[in-house]
Amino acid sequence: MLDALTVAVAVTALALAAWCGLAAYRDQPTKDWHFIGMAVVSVLALAQLVVGIVQLARGERPDQGMTIFIAYLIGSFAAVPAAGFLSLTERTRWGSVTVAAGAVVLAVLEVRLYDIWGK
């Protein structure tokens, strides 16, 4: 895995979580700007998914098993879009809370992906 990409995804996910958490604190739903932020994080997660698949195709293997690595890659790609979709159905502050929680989950998944890949 590319360490810089993993850090970039985790940091942007935490920034999105803070931003949506602030919106929830202010009793605001997710707005268009939040969805742009979700798109940025999702594009970075997609890039990581592609890099992970390419590395697996080149014969590199994670330390803790390929199946669990692929599952975490797919989960990390799906975390923020799923939270964004749920926030569309809940147009209150709880939509912002949902996105903030999904972004925190993504950051945790990134740490776990780094651990699974190993050095």
N, CA and C atoms as an extended XYZ file, in Angstrom:
357
Properties=species:S:1:pos:R:3:atomname:S:1:resname:S:1:resid:I:1 pbc="F F F"
N         0.835       -1.182        0.000 N   MET     1
C         0.000        0.000        0.000 CA  MET     1
C         0.876        1.240        0.000 C   MET     1
N         0.333        2.285       -0.536 N   LEU     2
C         1.033        3.562       -0.514 CA  LEU     2
C         0.725        4.261        0.808 C   LEU     2
N         1.756        4.438        1.604 N   ASP     3
C         1.557        5.046        2.923 CA  ASP     3
C         0.994        6.453        2.813 C   ASP     3
N         1.478        7.228        1.854 N   ALA     4
C         1.012        8.609        1.702 CA  ALA     4
C        -0.479        8.652        1.362 C   ALA     4
N        -0.926        7.736        0.532 N   LEU     5
C        -2.341        7.691        0.164 CA  LEU     5
C        -3.193        7.286        1.361 C   LEU     5
N        -2.721        6.341        2.130 N   THR     6
C        -3.454        5.913        3.323 CA  THR     6
C        -3.589        7.065        4.313 C   THR     6
N        -2.515        7.798        4.519 N   VAL     7
C        -2.558        8.955        5.418 CA  VAL     7
C        -3.481       10.031        4.854 C   VAL     7
N        -3.426       10.267        3.549 N   ALA     8
C        -4.280       11.288        2.933 CA  ALA     8
C        -5.757       10.946        3.094 C   ALA     8
N        -6.105        9.686        2.891 N   VAL     9
C        -7.505        9.281        3.053 CA  VAL     9
C        -7.940        9.454        4.505 C   VAL     9
N        -7.108        9.017        5.436 N   ALA    10
C        -7.462        9.119        6.855 CA  ALA    10
C        -7.597       10.569        7.304 C   ALA    10
N        -6.672       11.424        6.879 N   VAL    11
C        -6.714       12.829        7.293 CA  VAL    11
C        -7.922       13.541        6.690 C   VAL    11
N        -8.187       13.318        5.422 N   THR    12
C        -9.351       13.968        4.813 CA  THR    12
C       -10.648       13.437        5.414 C   THR    12
N       -10.674       12.158        5.765 N   ALA    13
C       -11.865       11.600        6.412 CA  ALA    13
C       -12.084       12.244        7.780 C   ALA    13
N       -11.014       12.424        8.533 N   LEU    14
C       -11.149       13.078        9.838 CA  LEU    14
C       -11.547       14.547        9.700 C   LEU    14
N       -11.048       15.221        8.666 N   ALA    15
C       -11.455       16.606        8.422 CA  ALA    15
C       -12.943       16.666        8.071 C   ALA    15
N       -13.401       15.731        7.254 N   LEU    16
C       -14.830       15.665        6.924 CA  LEU    16
C       -15.658       15.383        8.164 C   LEU    16
N       -15.163       14.500        9.020 N   ALA    17
C       -15.886       14.184       10.258 CA  ALA    17
C       -15.998       15.419       11.152 C   ALA    17
N       -14.919       16.170       11.255 N   ALA    18
C       -14.951       17.386       12.070 CA  ALA    18
C       -15.914       18.415       11.479 C   ALA    18
N       -15.883       18.553       10.163 N   TRP    19
C       -16.742       19.518        9.476 CA  TRP    19
C       -18.221       19.161        9.655 C   TRP    19
N       -18.553       17.907        9.457 N   CYS    20
C       -19.946       17.486        9.625 CA  CYS    20
C       -20.342       17.460       11.100 C   CYS    20
N       -19.391       17.170       11.966 N   GLY    21
C       -19.668       17.247       13.392 CA  GLY    21
C       -19.994       18.671       13.826 C   GLY    21
N       -19.286       19.630       13.261 N   LEU    22
C       -19.570       21.035       13.541 CA  LEU    22
C       -20.970       21.407       13.030 C   LEU    22
N       -21.320       20.902       11.854 N   ALA    23
C       -22.660       21.171       11.318 CA  ALA    23
C       -23.728       20.567       12.234 C   ALA    23
N       -23.480       19.369       12.739 N   ALA    24
C       -24.433       18.743       13.658 CA  ALA    24
C       -24.534       19.534       14.956 C   ALA    24
N       -23.406       20.014       15.440 N   TYR    25
C       -23.395       20.826       16.655 CA  TYR    25
C       -24.218       22.102       16.464 C   TYR    25
N       -24.179       22.644       15.261 N   ARG    26
C       -24.945       23.858       14.941 CA  ARG    26
C       -26.379       23.541       14.516 C   ARG    26
N       -26.769       22.268       14.643 N   ASP    27
C       -28.119       21.810       14.309 CA  ASP    27
C       -28.443       22.010       12.823 C   ASP    27
N       -27.469       21.685       11.959 N   GLN    28
C       -27.644       21.836       10.516 CA  GLN    28
C       -27.574       20.469        9.831 C   GLN    28
N       -28.360       20.288        8.777 N   PRO    29
C       -28.242       19.057        7.991 CA  PRO    29
C       -27.029       19.138        7.056 C   PRO    29
N       -26.753       18.059        6.375 N   THR    30
C       -25.685       18.103        5.372 CA  THR    30
C       -26.131       18.999        4.224 C   THR    30
N       -25.183       19.747        3.712 N   LYS    31
C       -25.469       20.681        2.625 CA  LYS    31
C       -24.614       20.306        1.420 C   LYS    31
N       -24.783       21.052        0.339 N   ASP    32
C       -24.050       20.752       -0.891 CA  ASP    32
C       -22.543       20.723       -0.680 C   ASP    32
N       -22.031       21.636        0.138 N   TRP    33
C       -20.586       21.675        0.379 CA  TRP    33
C       -20.105       20.404        1.070 C   TRP    33
N       -20.945       19.866        1.937 N   HIS    34
C       -20.578       18.616        2.601 CA  HIS    34
C       -20.490       17.478        1.583 C   HIS    34
N       -21.405       17.492        0.625 N   PHE    35
C       -21.382       16.437       -0.389 CA  PHE    35
C       -20.159       16.564       -1.295 C   PHE    35
N       -19.699       17.773       -1.522 N   ILE    36
C       -18.445       17.952       -2.272 CA  ILE    36
C       -17.281       17.379       -1.470 C   ILE    36
N       -17.266       17.625       -0.177 N   GLY    37
C       -16.243       17.039        0.688 CA  GLY    37
C       -16.302       15.524        0.685 C   GLY    37
N       -17.521       14.977        0.720 N   MET    38
C       -17.671       13.515        0.652 CA  MET    38
C       -17.151       12.981       -0.675 C   MET    38
N       -17.370       13.721       -1.745 N   ALA    39
C       -16.878       13.287       -3.054 CA  ALA    39
C       -15.358       13.256       -3.086 C   ALA    39
N       -14.716       14.255       -2.492 N   VAL    40
C       -13.255       14.285       -2.449 CA  VAL    40
C       -12.719       13.074       -1.684 C   VAL    40
N       -13.300       12.812       -0.517 N   VAL    41
C       -12.866       11.667        0.283 CA  VAL    41
C       -13.131       10.366       -0.469 C   VAL    41
N       -14.268       10.280       -1.141 N   SER    42
C       -14.610        9.064       -1.885 CA  SER    42
C       -13.672        8.832       -3.063 C   SER    42
N       -13.247        9.897       -3.732 N   VAL    43
C       -12.293        9.753       -4.838 CA  VAL    43
C       -10.947        9.245       -4.310 C   VAL    43
N       -10.524        9.749       -3.164 N   LEU    44
C        -9.280        9.256       -2.566 CA  LEU    44
C        -9.418        7.779       -2.173 C   LEU    44
N       -10.573        7.408       -1.623 N   ALA    45
C       -10.799        6.001       -1.269 CA  ALA    45
C       -10.846        5.127       -2.520 C   ALA    45
N       -11.403        5.648       -3.612 N   LEU    46
C       -11.408        4.907       -4.874 CA  LEU    46
C        -9.989        4.719       -5.392 C   LEU    46
N        -9.178        5.762       -5.287 N   ALA    47
C        -7.775        5.642       -5.707 CA  ALA    47
C        -7.068        4.578       -4.887 C   ALA    47
N        -7.349        4.529       -3.605 N   GLN    48
C        -6.730        3.505       -2.771 CA  GLN    48
C        -7.213        2.109       -3.148 C   GLN    48
N        -8.486        1.986       -3.477 N   LEU    49
C        -9.020        0.695       -3.931 CA  LEU    49
C        -8.301        0.239       -5.189 C   LEU    49
N        -8.127        1.139       -6.134 N   VAL    50
C        -7.441        0.802       -7.387 CA  VAL    50
C        -5.985        0.428       -7.119 C   VAL    50
N        -5.297        1.198       -6.291 N   VAL    51
C        -3.897        0.901       -5.973 CA  VAL    51
C        -3.783       -0.457       -5.294 C   VAL    51
N        -4.691       -0.734       -4.374 N   GLY    52
C        -4.670       -2.025       -3.692 CA  GLY    52
C        -4.882       -3.186       -4.643 C   GLY    52
N        -5.821       -3.045       -5.557 N   ILE    53
C        -6.078       -4.116       -6.529 CA  ILE    53
C        -4.893       -4.288       -7.466 C   ILE    53
N        -4.296       -3.180       -7.893 N   VAL    54
C        -3.121       -3.264       -8.771 CA  VAL    54
C        -1.971       -3.964       -8.058 C   VAL    54
N        -1.748       -3.632       -6.808 N   GLN    55
C        -0.669       -4.281       -6.079 CA  GLN    55
C        -0.923       -5.773       -5.910 C   GLN    55
N        -2.170       -6.139       -5.665 N   LEU    56
C        -2.492       -7.559       -5.576 CA  LEU    56
C        -2.291       -8.245       -6.920 C   LEU    56
N        -2.649       -7.571       -8.002 N   ALA    57
C        -2.478       -8.146       -9.339 CA  ALA    57
C        -1.007       -8.311       -9.699 C   ALA    57
N        -0.144       -7.450       -9.148 N   ARG    58
C         1.296       -7.562       -9.410 CA  ARG    58
C         1.957       -8.652       -8.574 C   ARG    58
N         1.210       -9.286       -7.696 N   GLY    59
C         1.754      -10.377       -6.915 CA  GLY    59
C         2.130      -10.025       -5.493 C   GLY    59
N         1.981       -8.771       -5.104 N   GLU    60
C         2.270       -8.398       -3.722 CA  GLU    60
C         1.136       -8.909       -2.841 C   GLU    60
N         1.454       -9.312       -1.639 N   ARG    61
C         0.452       -9.888       -0.752 CA  ARG    61
C         0.490       -9.215        0.619 C   ARG    61
N        -0.676       -8.998        1.217 N   PRO    62
C        -0.722       -8.448        2.567 CA  PRO    62
C        -0.263       -9.488        3.586 C   PRO    62
N         0.218       -9.003        4.709 N   ASP    63
C         0.718       -9.900        5.751 CA  ASP    63
C        -0.383      -10.742        6.384 C   ASP    63
N        -1.574      -10.193        6.532 N   GLN    64
C        -2.621      -10.867        7.289 CA  GLN    64
C        -3.714      -11.490        6.429 C   GLN    64
N        -3.475      -11.715        5.172 N   GLY    65
C        -4.450      -12.420        4.344 CA  GLY    65
C        -5.115      -11.543        3.306 C   GLY    65
N        -5.270      -12.119        2.132 N   MET    66
C        -5.811      -11.357        1.013 CA  MET    66
C        -7.315      -11.125        1.158 C   MET    66
N        -8.056      -12.101        1.651 N   THR    67
C        -9.502      -11.960        1.742 CA  THR    67
C        -9.901      -10.817        2.666 C   THR    67
N        -9.293      -10.760        3.821 N   ILE    68
C        -9.627       -9.699        4.768 CA  ILE    68
C        -9.167       -8.337        4.238 C   ILE    68
N        -8.049       -8.318        3.531 N   PHE    69
C        -7.569       -7.068        2.946 CA  PHE    69
C        -8.553       -6.546        1.908 C   PHE    69
N        -9.033       -7.418        1.036 N   ILE    70
C        -9.994       -7.008        0.012 CA  ILE    70
C       -11.296       -6.544        0.658 C   ILE    70
N       -11.734       -7.231        1.697 N   ALA    71
C       -12.963       -6.835        2.394 CA  ALA    71
C       -12.819       -5.439        3.001 C   ALA    71
N       -11.672       -5.173        3.607 N   TYR    72
C       -11.446       -3.840        4.181 CA  TYR    72
C       -11.322       -2.779        3.087 C   TYR    72
N       -10.717       -3.111        1.964 N   LEU    73
C       -10.638       -2.154        0.856 CA  LEU    73
C       -12.021       -1.760        0.364 C   LEU    73
N       -12.873       -2.754        0.178 N   ILE    74
C       -14.230       -2.483       -0.305 CA  ILE    74
C       -15.023       -1.712        0.749 C   ILE    74
N       -14.873       -2.101        2.009 N   GLY    75
C       -15.565       -1.392        3.085 CA  GLY    75
C       -15.129        0.051        3.214 C   GLY    75
N       -13.823        0.286        3.047 N   SER    76
C       -13.342        1.662        3.147 CA  SER    76
C       -13.829        2.505        1.974 C   SER    76
N       -13.971        1.892        0.819 N   PHE    77
C       -14.505        2.630       -0.328 CA  PHE    77
C       -15.988        2.947       -0.129 C   PHE    77
N       -16.730        2.057        0.514 N   ALA    78
C       -18.183        2.222        0.634 CA  ALA    78
C       -18.629        3.032        1.849 C   ALA    78
N       -17.758        3.267        2.813 N   ALA    79
C       -18.177        3.883        4.081 CA  ALA    79
C       -18.780        5.272        3.898 C   ALA    79
N       -18.089        6.156        3.246 N   VAL    80
C       -18.574        7.537        3.118 CA  VAL    80
C       -19.750        7.649        2.141 C   VAL    80
N       -19.734        6.981        0.980 N   PRO    81
C       -20.928        7.070        0.123 CA  PRO    81
C       -22.192        6.521        0.798 C   PRO    81
N       -22.041        5.456        1.584 N   ALA    82
C       -23.207        4.918        2.296 CA  ALA    82
C       -23.719        5.920        3.319 C   ALA    82
N       -22.811        6.548        4.057 N   ALA    83
C       -23.218        7.555        5.036 CA  ALA    83
C       -23.848        8.759        4.339 C   ALA    83
N       -23.307        9.151        3.192 N   GLY    84
C       -23.883       10.265        2.437 CA  GLY    84
C       -25.288        9.964        1.956 C   GLY    84
N       -25.498        8.731        1.493 N   PHE    85
C       -26.837        8.337        1.054 CA  PHE    85
C       -27.811        8.366        2.225 C   PHE    85
N       -27.377        7.860        3.378 N   LEU    86
C       -28.246        7.898        4.552 CA  LEU    86
C       -28.539        9.322        4.996 C   LEU    86
N       -27.576       10.217        4.830 N   SER    87
C       -27.812       11.603        5.234 CA  SER    87
C       -28.829       12.286        4.323 C   SER    87
N       -28.968       11.799        3.099 N   LEU    88
C       -30.003       12.350        2.211 CA  LEU    88
C       -31.405       11.983        2.694 C   LEU    88
N       -31.525       10.831        3.333 N   THR    89
C       -32.834       10.415        3.826 CA  THR    89
C       -33.184       11.082        5.152 C   THR    89
N       -32.185       11.590        5.848 N   GLU    90
C       -32.389       12.241        7.149 CA  GLU    90
C       -31.905       13.678        7.041 C   GLU    90
N       -32.790       14.569        6.670 N   ARG    91
C       -32.403       15.964        6.419 CA  ARG    91
C       -32.500       16.809        7.688 C   ARG    91
N       -31.956       16.270        8.772 N   THR    92
C       -31.844       17.009       10.024 CA  THR    92
C       -30.381       16.959       10.451 C   THR    92
N       -30.119       17.407       11.671 N   ARG    93
C       -28.750       17.353       12.181 CA  ARG    93
C       -28.231       15.928       12.228 C   ARG    93
N       -29.130       14.948       12.314 N   TRP    94
C       -28.697       13.555       12.403 CA  TRP    94
C       -28.103       13.060       11.090 C   TRP    94
N       -28.440       13.701       10.006 N   GLY    95
C       -27.767       13.399        8.749 CA  GLY    95
C       -26.298       13.784        8.807 C   GLY    95
N       -26.022       14.928        9.401 N   SER    96
C       -24.628       15.357        9.580 CA  SER    96
C       -23.891       14.436       10.539 C   SER    96
N       -24.578       13.990       11.585 N   VAL    97
C       -23.970       13.050       12.524 CA  VAL    97
C       -23.633       11.739       11.810 C   VAL    97
N       -24.517       11.295       10.934 N   THR    98
C       -24.285       10.052       10.192 CA  THR    98
C       -23.041       10.156        9.324 C   THR    98
N       -22.872       11.260        8.626 N   VAL    99
C       -21.691       11.439        7.777 CA  VAL    99
C       -20.434       11.541        8.630 C   VAL    99
N       -20.514       12.247        9.743 N   ALA   100
C       -19.356       12.348       10.635 CA  ALA   100
C       -18.961       10.964       11.145 C   ALA   100
N       -19.935       10.162       11.511 N   ALA   101
C       -19.645        8.805       11.989 CA  ALA   101
C       -19.053        7.949       10.878 C   ALA   101
N       -19.599        8.055        9.671 N   GLY   102
C       -19.057        7.299        8.544 CA  GLY   102
C       -17.629        7.691        8.228 C   GLY   102
N       -17.309        8.969        8.361 N   ALA   103
C       -15.946        9.435        8.098 CA  ALA   103
C       -14.980        8.933        9.175 C   ALA   103
N       -15.432        8.897       10.422 N   VAL   104
C       -14.584        8.345       11.487 CA  VAL   104
C       -14.355        6.848       11.249 C   VAL   104
N       -15.395        6.148       10.828 N   VAL   105
C       -15.249        4.724       10.504 CA  VAL   105
C       -14.218        4.548        9.398 C   VAL   105
N       -14.250        5.396        8.385 N   LEU   106
C       -13.271        5.312        7.310 CA  LEU   106
C       -11.856        5.511        7.835 C   LEU   106
N       -11.658        6.472        8.708 N   ALA   107
C       -10.322        6.702        9.266 CA  ALA   107
C        -9.834        5.479       10.040 C   ALA   107
N       -10.720        4.848       10.788 N   VAL   108
C       -10.350        3.637       11.526 CA  VAL   108
C       -10.042        2.492       10.556 C   VAL   108
N       -10.825        2.376        9.496 N   LEU   109
C       -10.563        1.340        8.493 CA  LEU   109
C        -9.203        1.545        7.828 C   LEU   109
N        -8.804        2.795        7.654 N   GLU   110
C        -7.498        3.079        7.066 CA  GLU   110
C        -6.366        2.597        7.968 C   GLU   110
N        -6.515        2.807        9.256 N   VAL   111
C        -5.505        2.309       10.196 CA  VAL   111
C        -5.441        0.791       10.135 C   VAL   111
N        -6.599        0.167       10.061 N   ARG   112
C        -6.640       -1.298        9.988 CA  ARG   112
C        -6.061       -1.800        8.666 C   ARG   112
N        -6.345       -1.131        7.562 N   LEU   113
C        -5.753       -1.519        6.271 CA  LEU   113
C        -4.234       -1.462        6.325 C   LEU   113
N        -3.715       -0.414        6.919 N   TYR   114
C        -2.263       -0.281        7.066 CA  TYR   114
C        -1.702       -1.435        7.891 C   TYR   114
N        -2.428       -1.808        8.934 N   ASP   115
C        -2.006       -2.907        9.797 CA  ASP   115
C        -2.060       -4.245        9.054 C   ASP   115
N        -3.111       -4.457        8.285 N   ILE   116
C        -3.266       -5.710        7.547 CA  ILE   116
C        -2.181       -5.852        6.489 C   ILE   116
N        -1.879       -4.760        5.790 N   TRP   117
C        -0.862       -4.828        4.729 CA  TRP   117
C         0.501       -5.141        5.298 C   TRP   117
N         0.850       -4.505        6.403 N   GLY   118
C         2.145       -4.747        7.028 CA  GLY   118
C         3.273       -4.122        6.248 C   GLY   118
N         4.465       -4.325        6.713 N   LYS   119
C         5.666       -3.779        6.068 CA  LYS   119
C         6.576       -4.880        5.624 C   LYS   119
